[in-house]
Amino acid sequence: MPMDTCEMGIEILQKTKDGNDLDPIHLKLVEMAVNGFLNENGMDAFRCLHEEVMKGYRKPWFHGIEHLSLDHDGYVYWKGRKVEHYDFPFAYSGEGKESASELAERCKRLEGLGVEVNVTNVIWKWEEFEKKSLGL
């Protein structure tokens, strides 16, 4: 007997620490599915998500940028370390994607300098480290 949408949603949440390990977009997909707000394409995406979670879900990189992730509160992480905060829907906008790309480049450059990657160094002290990375 096939599972209903609510049962699938419960399984997804159980396997992802109440949704905390889900990408924010995937959590919204679960919410919309269990509330009956998806069309057939949305339901197909939901079923695919359920299948992926049952096999072993891996949260996608934020904007496809390796080592960047985003949590449900808008915090951006580089290799698990908090480096920035984006408001929604800015986080998923074109401007947000450009900003995330620049953020990742900063993180890589700081790592190359042997500097700890954190919000202070990536945002507030960036100009000082940028000069060092350029040899100025």
Residue, then its C-alpha position, 0 to 999 in steps of 0.5 A: m500500500p503506498m504511503d500518503t504524503c503526511e507519512m512521507g513527510i514524517e519519515i523525511l523529518q525523522k531522518t533529517k533531525d526534524g528537518n534541521d539537516l534539510d536544505p531550506i528549500h527542501l524543508k519548504l517543499v515538505e511543508m507545502a506537500v503535507n499542506g496539500f499545496l503542490n501541483e503534480n510537478g511539485m509532488d514529483a519533486f517531493r517523492c524524489l526528495h523522500e526517496e533521496v532521504m530514505k537512501g541517505y540525504r546529503k544537503p546540497w551546497f548553497h548555490g552549488i558552491e562547494h563547501l557553502s551551506l545555508d541553514h533555516d535561519g539564513y546563516v551561511y557556513w563555510k565547511g561548517r563554520k558560520v561566515e555570513h547571514y543572508d535574509f530570505p528571499f535575498a539568499y536565493s536571488g541572483e544577487g545572493k548567488e553573486s554574493a555567495s560566490e564572492l564569499a566563497e572566494r574570500c574563504k578560499r583566500l583566507e585559507g590560503l593565507g593560513v587565516e581562520v575562516n570566520v565571520t570576523n575575518v571574512i566580513w569585518k577584517w576582509e580588507e586587511f586580509e585582502k591587502k595581504s593576499l595581494g602583497l600590499 
